[in-house]
Structures are given as structure tokens and as C-alpha cells.
Amino acid sequence: MERITLLTFFEGVSSRIKCWISPKNIISGLGLQIPDLFYFNSQSQNVARRKWYLTNKSLLLFFLVSLLGLTSSIAQTFPPASSCTSKDLLLVKASVPTTPCETCDPKSDVTKALTVAINNKTGSVRTAFAFWATLKILNADGSTYSTTSIKGCFGPVPKNATTSFLYGNITYPCGKTLQLINIWEAWTTSNANENCDFLNVNTSTINPKCGIEPLLSIIAGVDASFDVTGATCTSLGSIKVTPYGGTGPYTVQKGNEIPVSVPIGGYKTFDVGPGEYTFTLKDANNCLVGVSRSRIVAQINNLTAPATSTAQPLCSTSTGTVTVTSPIGAGYTYSNGGSYQTSPIFTISAGTSATYNITYKNSTGCTSPASAATITSPAALAASSSAGTISCNGGTTTVSVSATGGTAPYSGTGSK
């Protein structure tokens, strides 16, 4: 009987197992026999794999039913931290060996052994602890250089202790920032037989599976984490700098300003306007050359368009006006498309009809969105007349007078 491989997936993620078991059960319930749909387990690189097989006669039905569960399968790939039933074991530290004031060629790659530390706060030894994560490498400005999926399993993990385990070598460009993100953690019971080899082919016994803190900085020398808040038109932004690695305490220098001391586990917040800022980090060794990092504070425009009123020019008034009614006060300047002025009133000469884009700036230099104001100048007033012929002396006729321009209704007088 011909069989077709439909998919291969990692069974190390329980939510995927659950999502794909469901279609299998549905198909079985619809009358398909085991020879029509089956699987086998295999093992590669310490991760259990499961392959599903389907006969040709069942192919179409499998696709139809599988599509029903596909959305939920993808959505459950990374459960939220709230899905953890406990946090008895945690990955609390990751580091590579460094020396004080260590230097390297910025254009070269560095290969070092990664060590991870696992905290077991329970009163029993756990025979296996596994994690899945993304190794994220950042440039000096905080942008992403690369991301790579990594995983590991360690054990036994002693009770009531934080224990370090050697993960193995990782390679990264010199001087980059290293992070673990999208971390999953899982561990077994205290059963001595449930070790990493056992888990690789029996992943459903891992209890519990957790999505935890989204980020863990890998200590690879002196560095810092940065929390950046954008500047608005009414308030400054901020950059929170938290040094780590090396030997504390630390100094943080913004640009050419005087360095600021930061204790171990502490941070320094800088209130700044929009722009790019460079920081130099040093630890207690006070190395000749510090670690340079930069961050950009974005400008967030939270101003609203101005409110305006208009006065149209009339025949008796040779000018019209556009007046900004809000906001007004000290620190604001206004424009109708030209230069900015302190007065919120714009005088428009008669004879020109146009729409003006009215904006304002506040004391920090932010420019508001525009409000449209239209000035319509009246056409010049003109009169014309026509009359019939008077055929004889003393006769009469009718004189008709019409007007254009200006604003109706019209009035007037006449004389002979």
C-alpha cells in the first residue's frame, strides 16, 4: 500500500502534540482504520520527532480536518507565562567566560562555552530540566544582528540550590550583546528514571511546560540593558540603563557628560528629548576603553490640530481674518503656511480667495497637524441699467437696474 508523508514536527512542544492528536482522533471517529493513518517516533539531535503517514484514499479527508485545527496549533506554539502551573525550577543565568578589560577584533567571531544556571527551589532532586529559546544577537545600537534557535537538557538538578551546567560552545561576533528570548522551560518529576534520554522519547511526561520571562541577558563582559521611552511634544523621553557583567559597581557616561556611578543591580535613567544618544559603560576595573552602546529616542507627536474661526471680507471691510482660538498662550507660535508668528490672528487682504493650512508650534518645537481655513473675497459690486424709449414730451418709461458682485440682497437710489 502506498503511503505519503504529510508532516514532521517536534514533539518537544506539548501544545503541538495536542493539536495534531485531535485531528487524528476525529479521522479515526469518521471510520478510518489504523492502516490509513499512523505514525512512528524517531530521534535526532536530542529532540523527539514524530512522522505521520496517510494512505492516498485518506489524503483529502486528512487535509480537510487538519485545516480545522491548524490555526489553534500555530497559535499555541508559544504559550504565555500564565500557562505555567508552577515556577519551581527556573533558568536564572547564562554566561560565557571573560577576563577583565578583555578586547577582541570587532570584525572577528568569538567561540566560547555557554554556561546556564538553574534554580531548583523544591525539596527534591529533579532528574531532568529542559529549555528551548532563541539566541538573539544585538548590534551596538540595539538592532537585531541575528537570531538562532537553541535547546538544552540537563540533570540531575539538586534540590534547594542554583546549579550551573555547561551548555556547549556558541559563536558570535566580537562586541555584540547576547540575549535569550522566547524561553520555554520544562522538567520532570523526581523519578530517577526520568532523565534527559528518557524525555527525548517521552516528552509528554515533562511537567509542567512553561513560557517564562521573555528575555535573559547572557553575560559576556560589561554590557547593559536599555529601556527606551519616546519623547512627546509635551514631555521628554527617557533611557533607562541597567549595567551588568564584569565587576560592579559601574559607571555610565552619556555622550561627553560626566560619568554617573551605578551600583550592582542598579540603573540610571536619563530624561532626554528626541535623538540618538551614545553611552560608554565601564566596571570597577576602569578599563581604558569602555563598552560603547547607543539608542534612539523617537519623537511621538501628540499635538492636535488647532481650532480656528474666520471673518470673511465684505465690501465695507477690505480684509478678512483667521484666528486661532485654541491653543493660545505663551510658548506657542502660529503659521498659515508661511513664517511662524506669535500672534494667533492672520489678516487676509480682500480680492484673494484661498484655503490656508493653519499650524502651531509649542515651546519644544513640535509642529501640530494642520487645520484648513478658507477665506472667500466677494466679487466687486457692479450695476447696470436699461430703459425704454419715451415717444413724446411728458411721456414715461421704465428703467431696470441690476447688480452683480457683492452680497445680495441689493438696494440703491437713482436720479435723473
Secondary structure, DSSP 4 states (H G I P E B T S, - for coil): --EEEEEEEETTSHHHHHHHHHHHHHHHHTT--GGGEEEEEEEETTEEEEEEEEEGGGHHHHHHHHHHHHHHHHHTSS--GGG-S--SEEEEEEE----TT----TTSEEEEEEEEEEEE-SSS-BS-EEEEEEEEEE-TTS-EEEEEEEEEEE--B-TTEEEEEEEEEEEEETT-EEEEEEEEEEE--S-TT--HHHHHH-GGG---EEE--SEEEEESSSEEEEEEE-EESSS-EEEEEEEESSSSSEEEEETTSPPEEE-TT--EEEEE-SEEEEEEEE-TT--SS-EEEEEEEPEE----PPEEEEE---SS-SEEEEEEEES-STT-EEESSSS-BS-SEEEEETT--EEEEEEEE-TT--BPPPEEEEE-PPPPPEEEEEE----STT----EEEEEESS-SS-------
